[in-house]
Amino acid sequence: MANTRRTEVRAEYPSGACGKLAHMTVDELKARAVGDTFDGTCPACGKFHLTRAEIEKIERERIVDTEDYRTMKDEALDSK
């Protein structure tokens, strides 16, 4: 008689809302991806993170201390 045991498969879509929404490195995204092609951008911010240390630095940073925030604030003040 043939083996009737089913193979268990785990699949995630980290770029979607049902996946993990925290910062993730490219290696973490690759480990969760199904297949050879995957989107290496972080689901939380859209940037590429190569190391966990880089993510920890981002998480310690306050939003008002970032270059993106300063640029957005300057553009808003200039448009007044």
C-alpha positions as CSV (number, residue, x, y, z in Angstrom):
1,M,0.0,0.0,0.0
2,A,1.3,3.5,-0.8
3,N,2.3,6.0,1.8
4,T,-0.8,8.1,2.5
5,R,1.0,10.7,4.7
6,R,0.5,14.2,3.4
7,T,3.4,16.6,3.0
8,E,3.1,19.8,5.0
9,V,4.0,23.0,3.2
10,R,4.3,26.5,4.8
11,A,3.9,29.6,2.6
12,E,4.0,33.2,3.6
13,Y,3.7,36.5,1.7
14,P,5.8,38.9,3.7
15,S,5.0,41.9,1.5
16,G,1.3,41.5,2.1
17,A,-0.8,42.7,5.0
18,C,-1.2,39.1,6.3
19,G,2.6,38.7,6.7
20,K,4.9,40.1,9.3
21,L,4.8,43.9,9.2
22,A,8.0,44.6,11.2
23,H,11.4,45.4,9.6
24,M,13.0,42.4,8.0
25,T,16.5,41.8,6.4
26,V,16.8,40.5,2.9
27,D,17.9,37.1,4.3
28,E,14.8,36.9,6.5
29,L,12.6,37.8,3.5
30,K,14.3,35.1,1.4
31,A,13.8,32.5,4.0
32,R,10.1,33.2,4.1
33,A,9.7,33.5,0.3
34,V,8.2,30.7,-1.8
35,G,10.2,30.1,-5.0
36,D,13.4,31.7,-6.3
37,T,12.0,35.2,-6.9
38,F,11.0,37.5,-4.1
39,D,10.6,41.2,-3.3
40,G,13.6,42.1,-1.1
41,T,12.2,45.3,0.2
42,C,11.2,45.6,3.8
43,P,7.4,45.3,4.3
44,A,7.5,48.0,7.1
45,C,9.4,50.8,5.2
46,G,10.1,49.7,1.7
47,K,13.9,49.9,2.0
48,F,16.5,47.1,1.8
49,H,18.1,46.0,5.1
50,L,21.3,43.9,5.0
51,T,21.8,43.4,8.7
52,R,19.8,43.1,11.9
53,A,22.0,45.9,13.4
54,E,20.8,48.3,10.7
55,I,17.2,47.4,11.6
56,E,17.9,48.0,15.3
57,K,19.4,51.4,14.5
58,I,16.2,52.3,12.6
59,E,14.0,51.2,15.4
60,R,15.9,53.3,17.9
61,E,15.6,56.4,15.8
62,R,12.7,58.8,16.4
63,I,10.7,59.7,13.3
64,V,11.4,63.5,13.7
65,D,15.1,62.7,13.7
66,T,15.1,61.1,10.2
67,E,16.2,62.8,7.0
68,D,12.9,61.9,5.3
69,Y,10.9,63.7,8.0
70,R,13.1,66.9,7.8
71,T,12.7,67.0,4.0
72,M,9.0,66.6,4.2
73,K,8.7,69.3,6.9
74,D,10.8,71.7,4.9
75,E,8.7,71.1,1.8
76,A,5.5,71.7,3.8
77,L,6.9,75.0,5.3
78,D,8.1,76.2,1.8
79,S,4.6,75.7,0.3
80,K,2.9,78.0,2.8
